[in-house]
């Protein structure tokens, strides 16, 4: 989990070598998913 300004980015990793998903929660409580998160294991 990383703090980036007023947004909080959660790195969600499937753990099977596939690309993870970044879930961004901004100050307004809105969430957005980034499907091009870096792969993690």
N, CA, C and O atoms as a Tripos MOL2 file, in Angstrom:
@<TRIPOS>MOLECULE
protein
  164   163    41     0     0
PROTEIN
NO_CHARGES

@<TRIPOS>ATOM
      1 N           0.8530   -1.1910    0.0000 N.3       1 UNK1
      2 CA          0.0000    0.0000    0.0000 C.3       1 UNK1
      3 C           0.8840    1.2340    0.0000 C.2       1 UNK1
      4 O           1.8100    1.3420    0.8040 O.2       1 UNK1
      5 N           0.6010    2.1540   -0.8930 N.am      2 UNK2
      6 CA          1.4140    3.3570   -1.0250 C.3       2 UNK2
      7 C           0.5370    4.5900   -0.9150 C.2       2 UNK2
      8 O          -0.5770    4.6270   -1.4370 O.2       2 UNK2
      9 N           1.0530    5.5960   -0.2300 N.am      3 UNK3
     10 CA          0.3470    6.8690   -0.1650 C.3       3 UNK3
     11 C           0.8620    7.7540   -1.2890 C.2       3 UNK3
     12 O           2.0710    7.9330   -1.4430 O.2       3 UNK3
     13 N          -0.0500    8.3050   -2.0690 N.am      4 UNK4
     14 CA          0.3590    9.1610   -3.1800 C.3       4 UNK4
     15 C          -0.5390   10.3860   -3.1770 C.2       4 UNK4
     16 O          -1.6090   10.3820   -3.7860 O.2       4 UNK4
     17 N          -0.1010   11.4390   -2.4880 N.am      5 UNK5
     18 CA         -0.9110   12.6470   -2.4040 C.3       5 UNK5
     19 C          -2.1810   12.3660   -1.6280 C.2       5 UNK5
     20 O          -2.1220   11.8640   -0.5060 O.2       5 UNK5
     21 N          -3.3320   12.6810   -2.2080 N.am      6 UNK6
     22 CA         -4.6100   12.4680   -1.5390 C.3       6 UNK6
     23 C          -5.1970   11.1160   -1.9190 C.2       6 UNK6
     24 O          -6.3100   10.7840   -1.5130 O.2       6 UNK6
     25 N          -4.4590   10.3410   -2.6890 N.am      7 UNK7
     26 CA         -4.9760    9.0550   -3.1440 C.3       7 UNK7
     27 C          -4.2430    7.9170   -2.4480 C.2       7 UNK7
     28 O          -3.0710    8.0480   -2.0980 O.2       7 UNK7
     29 N          -4.9200    6.8270   -2.2550 N.am      8 UNK8
     30 CA         -4.3020    5.6290   -1.6990 C.3       8 UNK8
     31 C          -4.3240    4.5430   -2.7640 C.2       8 UNK8
     32 O          -5.3770    4.2340   -3.3220 O.2       8 UNK8
     33 N          -3.1620    3.9660   -3.0450 N.am      9 UNK9
     34 CA         -3.0690    2.9410   -4.0780 C.3       9 UNK9
     35 C          -2.8490    1.5810   -3.4260 C.2       9 UNK9
     36 O          -1.8810    1.3860   -2.6900 O.2       9 UNK9
     37 N          -3.7390    0.6580   -3.6950 N.am     10 UNK10
     38 CA         -3.5860   -0.6990   -3.1880 C.3      10 UNK10
     39 C          -3.1310   -1.6040   -4.3250 C.2      10 UNK10
     40 O          -3.7520   -1.6360   -5.3870 O.2      10 UNK10
     41 N          -2.0490   -2.3370   -4.0990 N.am     11 UNK11
     42 CA         -1.5970   -3.2900   -5.0980 C.3      11 UNK11
     43 C          -2.2020   -4.6530   -4.7840 C.2      11 UNK11
     44 O          -1.9130   -5.2440   -3.7430 O.2      11 UNK11
     45 N          -3.0410   -5.1470   -5.6870 N.am     12 UNK12
     46 CA         -3.6650   -6.4510   -5.4900 C.3      12 UNK12
     47 C          -2.9800   -7.4500   -6.4130 C.2      12 UNK12
     48 O          -3.0390   -7.3240   -7.6360 O.2      12 UNK12
     49 N          -2.3320   -8.4420   -5.8160 N.am     13 UNK13
     50 CA         -1.5710   -9.4010   -6.6050 C.3      13 UNK13
     51 C          -2.2160  -10.7800   -6.5270 C.2      13 UNK13
     52 O          -2.4700  -11.2780   -5.4310 O.2      13 UNK13
     53 N          -2.4840  -11.4070   -7.6780 N.am     14 UNK14
     54 CA         -3.0690  -12.7450   -7.6850 C.3      14 UNK14
     55 C          -2.1060  -13.7970   -7.1430 C.2      14 UNK14
     56 O          -2.5440  -14.8400   -6.6590 O.2      14 UNK14
     57 N          -0.8080  -13.5380   -7.2170 N.am     15 UNK15
     58 CA          0.1740  -14.4410   -6.6410 C.3      15 UNK15
     59 C           0.5010  -15.6310   -7.5220 C.2      15 UNK15
     60 O           1.1530  -16.5730   -7.0730 O.2      15 UNK15
     61 N           0.0540  -15.6010   -8.7780 N.am     16 UNK16
     62 CA          0.3380  -16.7220   -9.6770 C.3      16 UNK16
     63 C           1.1540  -16.2660  -10.8800 C.2      16 UNK16
     64 O           1.1830  -16.9400  -11.9100 O.2      16 UNK16
     65 N           1.8170  -15.1150  -10.7460 N.am     17 UNK17
     66 CA          2.6760  -14.6370  -11.8160 C.3      17 UNK17
     67 C           1.9760  -13.7280  -12.8030 C.2      17 UNK17
     68 O           2.6200  -13.1440  -13.6740 O.2      17 UNK17
     69 N           0.6440  -13.5980  -12.6750 N.am     18 UNK18
     70 CA         -0.0730  -12.7130  -13.5810 C.3      18 UNK18
     71 C           0.0520  -11.2700  -13.1090 C.2      18 UNK18
     72 O           0.4780  -11.0020  -11.9850 O.2      18 UNK18
     73 N          -0.3270  -10.3530  -13.9840 N.am     19 UNK19
     74 CA         -0.2460   -8.9390  -13.6330 C.3      19 UNK19
     75 C          -1.2160   -8.6270  -12.5060 C.2      19 UNK19
     76 O          -2.3340   -9.1410  -12.4640 O.2      19 UNK19
     77 N          -0.7700   -7.7810  -11.6010 N.am     20 UNK20
     78 CA         -1.6250   -7.3870  -10.4860 C.3      20 UNK20
     79 C          -2.6060   -6.3210  -10.9040 C.2      20 UNK20
     80 O          -2.6130   -5.8780  -12.0530 O.2      20 UNK20
     81 N          -3.4340   -5.9130   -9.9620 N.am     21 UNK21
     82 CA         -4.4190   -4.8660  -10.2210 C.3      21 UNK21
     83 C          -4.2100   -3.7620   -9.2040 C.2      21 UNK21
     84 O          -4.1440   -4.0260   -8.0040 O.2      21 UNK21
     85 N          -4.1050   -2.5250   -9.6720 N.am     22 UNK22
     86 CA         -3.9810   -1.3950   -8.7670 C.3      22 UNK22
     87 C          -5.3650   -0.8120   -8.5120 C.2      22 UNK22
     88 O          -6.0810   -0.4670   -9.4520 O.2      22 UNK22
     89 N          -5.7380   -0.7030   -7.2480 N.am     23 UNK23
     90 CA         -7.0050   -0.0820   -6.8850 C.3      23 UNK23
     91 C          -6.6840    1.2680   -6.2580 C.2      23 UNK23
     92 O          -6.0350    1.3370   -5.2140 O.2      23 UNK23
     93 N          -7.1370    2.3340   -6.8960 N.am     24 UNK24
     94 CA         -6.8280    3.6770   -6.4240 C.3      24 UNK24
     95 C          -8.0500    4.2750   -5.7440 C.2      24 UNK24
     96 O          -9.1300    4.3430   -6.3310 O.2      24 UNK24
     97 N          -7.8680    4.7080   -4.5030 N.am     25 UNK25
     98 CA         -8.9450    5.3660   -3.7670 C.3      25 UNK25
     99 C          -8.5290    6.8080   -3.5290 C.2      25 UNK25
    100 O          -7.5460    7.0720   -2.8370 O.2      25 UNK25
    101 N          -9.2890    7.7490   -4.1090 N.am     26 UNK26
    102 CA         -8.9020    9.1470   -3.9570 C.3      26 UNK26
    103 C          -9.5860    9.7650   -2.7460 C.2      26 UNK26
    104 O         -10.3280    9.0900   -2.0320 O.2      26 UNK26
    105 N          -9.3340   11.0480   -2.5190 N.am     27 UNK27
    106 CA         -9.8360   11.7280   -1.3270 C.3      27 UNK27
    107 C         -11.3570   11.7640   -1.2920 C.2      27 UNK27
    108 O         -11.9490   11.8500   -0.2160 O.2      27 UNK27
    109 N         -11.9950   11.7010   -2.4520 N.am     28 UNK28
    110 CA        -13.4490   11.7510   -2.5270 C.3      28 UNK28
    111 C         -14.1060   10.4080   -2.2500 C.2      28 UNK28
    112 O         -15.3330   10.3080   -2.2120 O.2      28 UNK28
    113 N         -13.2930    9.3780   -2.0580 N.am     29 UNK29
    114 CA        -13.8400    8.0550   -1.7860 C.3      29 UNK29
    115 C         -14.1310    7.2700   -3.0460 C.2      29 UNK29
    116 O         -14.6260    6.1450   -2.9760 O.2      29 UNK29
    117 N         -13.8300    7.8510   -4.2050 N.am     30 UNK30
    118 CA        -14.0490    7.1370   -5.4630 C.3      30 UNK30
    119 C         -12.9270    6.1210   -5.6790 C.2      30 UNK30
    120 O         -11.7900    6.3360   -5.2580 O.2      30 UNK30
    121 N         -13.2590    5.0300   -6.3310 N.am     31 UNK31
    122 CA        -12.2580    4.0110   -6.6070 C.3      31 UNK31
    123 C         -12.1230    3.7940   -8.1040 C.2      31 UNK31
    124 O         -13.0980    3.9070   -8.8460 O.2      31 UNK31
    125 N         -10.9170    3.4840   -8.5430 N.am     32 UNK32
    126 CA        -10.6820    3.1600   -9.9420 C.3      32 UNK32
    127 C          -9.6930    2.0120  -10.0020 C.2      32 UNK32
    128 O          -8.7860    1.9180   -9.1750 O.2      32 UNK32
    129 N          -9.8710    1.1400  -10.9830 N.am     33 UNK33
    130 CA         -8.9770   -0.0020  -11.1060 C.3      33 UNK33
    131 C          -8.0940    0.1630  -12.3320 C.2      33 UNK33
    132 O          -8.5470    0.5490  -13.4090 O.2      33 UNK33
    133 N          -6.8140   -0.1430  -12.1310 N.am     34 UNK34
    134 CA         -5.8520   -0.0550  -13.2150 C.3      34 UNK34
    135 C          -5.4110   -1.4720  -13.5540 C.2      34 UNK34
    136 O          -4.7330   -2.1220  -12.7580 O.2      34 UNK34
    137 N          -5.7900   -1.9470  -14.7240 N.am     35 UNK35
    138 CA         -5.4960   -3.3290  -15.1030 C.3      35 UNK35
    139 C          -4.0620   -3.5120  -15.5970 C.2      35 UNK35
    140 O          -3.6280   -4.6360  -15.8460 O.2      35 UNK35
    141 N          -3.3350   -2.4150  -15.7360 N.am     36 UNK36
    142 CA         -1.9620   -2.5260  -16.2200 C.3      36 UNK36
    143 C          -0.9720   -2.3300  -15.0800 C.2      36 UNK36
    144 O           0.0790   -1.7110  -15.2460 O.2      36 UNK36
    145 N          -1.3260   -2.8680  -13.9250 N.am     37 UNK37
    146 CA         -0.4050   -2.8280  -12.7970 C.3      37 UNK37
    147 C           0.7730   -3.7590  -13.0810 C.2      37 UNK37
    148 O           0.6210   -4.7460  -13.8010 O.2      37 UNK37
    149 N           1.9320   -3.4550  -12.5280 N.am     38 UNK38
    150 CA          3.0990   -4.3200  -12.7370 C.3      38 UNK38
    151 C           2.8660   -5.7060  -12.1410 C.2      38 UNK38
    152 O           2.1780   -5.8540  -11.1310 O.2      38 UNK38
    153 N           3.4400   -6.7010  -12.7710 N.am     39 UNK39
    154 CA          3.2850   -8.0620  -12.2730 C.3      39 UNK39
    155 C           4.0420   -8.2230  -10.9590 C.2      39 UNK39
    156 O           5.0920   -7.6110  -10.7620 O.2      39 UNK39
    157 N           3.5150   -9.0340  -10.0760 N.am     40 UNK40
    158 CA          4.1870   -9.2830   -8.8010 C.3      40 UNK40
    159 C           3.9420  -10.7250   -8.3950 C.2      40 UNK40
    160 O           2.9880  -11.3580   -8.8480 O.2      40 UNK40
    161 N           4.8040  -11.2290   -7.5460 N.am     41 UNK41
    162 CA          4.6640  -12.6250   -7.1560 C.3      41 UNK41
    163 C           4.6750  -12.7600   -5.6450 C.2      41 UNK41
    164 O           4.5680  -13.8700   -5.1240 O.2      41 UNK41
@<TRIPOS>BOND
     1     1     2 1
     2     2     3 1
     3     3     4 2
     4     3     5 am
     5     5     6 1
     6     6     7 1
     7     7     8 2
     8     7     9 am
     9     9    10 1
    10    10    11 1
    11    11    12 2
    12    11    13 am
    13    13    14 1
    14    14    15 1
    15    15    16 2
    16    15    17 am
    17    17    18 1
    18    18    19 1
    19    19    20 2
    20    19    21 am
    21    21    22 1
    22    22    23 1
    23    23    24 2
    24    23    25 am
    25    25    26 1
    26    26    27 1
    27    27    28 2
    28    27    29 am
    29    29    30 1
    30    30    31 1
    31    31    32 2
    32    31    33 am
    33    33    34 1
    34    34    35 1
    35    35    36 2
    36    35    37 am
    37    37    38 1
    38    38    39 1
    39    39    40 2
    40    39    41 am
    41    41    42 1
    42    42    43 1
    43    43    44 2
    44    43    45 am
    45    45    46 1
    46    46    47 1
    47    47    48 2
    48    47    49 am
    49    49    50 1
    50    50    51 1
    51    51    52 2
    52    51    53 am
    53    53    54 1
    54    54    55 1
    55    55    56 2
    56    55    57 am
    57    57    58 1
    58    58    59 1
    59    59    60 2
    60    59    61 am
    61    61    62 1
    62    62    63 1
    63    63    64 2
    64    63    65 am
    65    65    66 1
    66    66    67 1
    67    67    68 2
    68    67    69 am
    69    69    70 1
    70    70    71 1
    71    71    72 2
    72    71    73 am
    73    73    74 1
    74    74    75 1
    75    75    76 2
    76    75    77 am
    77    77    78 1
    78    78    79 1
    79    79    80 2
    80    79    81 am
    81    81    82 1
    82    82    83 1
    83    83    84 2
    84    83    85 am
    85    85    86 1
    86    86    87 1
    87    87    88 2
    88    87    89 am
    89    89    90 1
    90    90    91 1
    91    91    92 2
    92    91    93 am
    93    93    94 1
    94    94    95 1
    95    95    96 2
    96    95    97 am
    97    97    98 1
    98    98    99 1
    99    99   100 2
   100    99   101 am
   101   101   102 1
   102   102   103 1
   103   103   104 2
   104   103   105 am
   105   105   106 1
   106   106   107 1
   107   107   108 2
   108   107   109 am
   109   109   110 1
   110   110   111 1
   111   111   112 2
   112   111   113 am
   113   113   114 1
   114   114   115 1
   115   115   116 2
   116   115   117 am
   117   117   118 1
   118   118   119 1
   119   119   120 2
   120   119   121 am
   121   121   122 1
   122   122   123 1
   123   123   124 2
   124   123   125 am
   125   125   126 1
   126   126   127 1
   127   127   128 2
   128   127   129 am
   129   129   130 1
   130   130   131 1
   131   131   132 2
   132   131   133 am
   133   133   134 1
   134   134   135 1
   135   135   136 2
   136   135   137 am
   137   137   138 1
   138   138   139 1
   139   139   140 2
   140   139   141 am
   141   141   142 1
   142   142   143 1
   143   143   144 2
   144   143   145 am
   145   145   146 1
   146   146   147 1
   147   147   148 2
   148   147   149 am
   149   149   150 1
   150   150   151 1
   151   151   152 2
   152   151   153 am
   153   153   154 1
   154   154   155 1
   155   155   156 2
   156   155   157 am
   157   157   158 1
   158   158   159 1
   159   159   160 2
   160   159   161 am
   161   161   162 1
   162   162   163 1
   163   163   164 2
@<TRIPOS>SUBSTRUCTURE
     1 UNK1         2 RESIDUE 1 A UNK
     2 UNK2         6 RESIDUE 1 A UNK
     3 UNK3        10 RESIDUE 1 A UNK
     4 UNK4        14 RESIDUE 1 A UNK
     5 UNK5        18 RESIDUE 1 A UNK
     6 UNK6        22 RESIDUE 1 A UNK
     7 UNK7        26 RESIDUE 1 A UNK
     8 UNK8        30 RESIDUE 1 A UNK
     9 UNK9        34 RESIDUE 1 A UNK
    10 UNK10       38 RESIDUE 1 A UNK
    11 UNK11       42 RESIDUE 1 A UNK
    12 UNK12       46 RESIDUE 1 A UNK
    13 UNK13       50 RESIDUE 1 A UNK
    14 UNK14       54 RESIDUE 1 A UNK
    15 UNK15       58 RESIDUE 1 A UNK
    16 UNK16       62 RESIDUE 1 A UNK
    17 UNK17       66 RESIDUE 1 A UNK
    18 UNK18       70 RESIDUE 1 A UNK
    19 UNK19       74 RESIDUE 1 A UNK
    20 UNK20       78 RESIDUE 1 A UNK
    21 UNK21       82 RESIDUE 1 A UNK
    22 UNK22       86 RESIDUE 1 A UNK
    23 UNK23       90 RESIDUE 1 A UNK
    24 UNK24       94 RESIDUE 1 A UNK
    25 UNK25       98 RESIDUE 1 A UNK
    26 UNK26      102 RESIDUE 1 A UNK
    27 UNK27      106 RESIDUE 1 A UNK
    28 UNK28      110 RESIDUE 1 A UNK
    29 UNK29      114 RESIDUE 1 A UNK
    30 UNK30      118 RESIDUE 1 A UNK
    31 UNK31      122 RESIDUE 1 A UNK
    32 UNK32      126 RESIDUE 1 A UNK
    33 UNK33      130 RESIDUE 1 A UNK
    34 UNK34      134 RESIDUE 1 A UNK
    35 UNK35      138 RESIDUE 1 A UNK
    36 UNK36      142 RESIDUE 1 A UNK
    37 UNK37      146 RESIDUE 1 A UNK
    38 UNK38      150 RESIDUE 1 A UNK
    39 UNK39      154 RESIDUE 1 A UNK
    40 UNK40      158 RESIDUE 1 A UNK
    41 UNK41      162 RESIDUE 1 A UNK
